Amino acid sequence: MATELFPIIATADMGRSLGFYRDLLGGTVSYEFAGPDGAPAYAGLDLGTSHLGIGHDPAAAAAGRSVSLWIYTEEVDATIERLRAAGVAILDEPRDQPWGERVAKVADPDGIHVHVASR
């Protein structure tokens, strides 16, 4: 079952988004992951008791998929098999990621992308 849920916004301009959520709204960067060019590709911010992810993804932002959800579970593979058996669309099969998590992606009933991950 899910143990944590938070939204991730896709942006074409990390600096602009960080300027808004970090600098103007007082968020604190609690995690950052650099892309191949060394620039931040992802930043996790704590805003009070909430958490928000910001990912540099110009294609998703341009396609109108600027918000997705991220769900942590104890066992991503078992969760994906349970979702598959229920007829959920699996967009990306579980894969180990460079930052150390195992991640898959599904679509919820309204087409919202949901990343299912385990640490």
PEVEN-V438151 format. One record per pair of residues at least 24 apart in sequence whose ideal C-beta (glycine too) atoms are under 7 Angstrom apart, sorted by sequence separation. I is the first residue (numbers start at 0). J is the second residue. D is the distance in whole Angstrom. If there is no record, write none. Layout:
i->I j->J d->D
i->I j->J d->D
//
This chain:
i->20 j->44 d->6
i->79 j->103 d->5
i->13 j->38 d->7
i->17 j->42 d->6
i->26 j->51 d->7
i->13 j->39 d->5
i->20 j->46 d->7
i->75 j->101 d->5
i->75 j->102 d->7
i->75 j->103 d->6
i->20 j->51 d->6
i->20 j->53 d->7
i->17 j->53 d->7
i->79 j->115 d->6
i->16 j->53 d->5
i->78 j->115 d->5
i->13 j->53 d->7
i->75 j->115 d->5
i->75 j->116 d->6
i->13 j->55 d->5
i->75 j->117 d->4
i->10 j->53 d->6
i->68 j->111 d->6
i->70 j->113 d->6
i->72 j->115 d->6
i->74 j->117 d->6
i->67 j->111 d->7
i->70 j->114 d->7
i->73 j->117 d->6
i->5 j->50 d->4
i->6 j->51 d->6
i->7 j->52 d->4
i->8 j->53 d->6
i->9 j->54 d->5
i->10 j->55 d->6
i->67 j->112 d->4
i->68 j->113 d->5
i->69 j->114 d->5
i->70 j->115 d->5
i->71 j->116 d->6
i->72 j->117 d->6
i->5 j->51 d->7
i->6 j->52 d->7
i->11 j->57 d->4
i->67 j->113 d->7
i->71 j->117 d->7
i->5 j->52 d->6
i->7 j->54 d->6
i->9 j->56 d->4
i->67 j->114 d->6
i->69 j->116 d->7
i->71 j->118 d->7
i->64 j->112 d->6
i->11 j->60 d->5
i->9 j->59 d->4
i->10 j->60 d->6
i->11 j->61 d->7
i->9 j->60 d->5
i->9 j->64 d->6
i->9 j->65 d->5
i->8 j->65 d->6
i->8 j->66 d->6
i->6 j->66 d->6
i->7 j->67 d->5
i->6 j->68 d->6
i->7 j->69 d->5
i->4 j->68 d->6
i->5 j->69 d->6
i->4 j->70 d->5
i->32 j->98 d->5
i->3 j->71 d->4
i->1 j->70 d->5
i->2 j->71 d->5
i->1 j->71 d->7
i->2 j->72 d->6
i->1 j->72 d->5
i->2 j->73 d->7
i->0 j->72 d->7
//
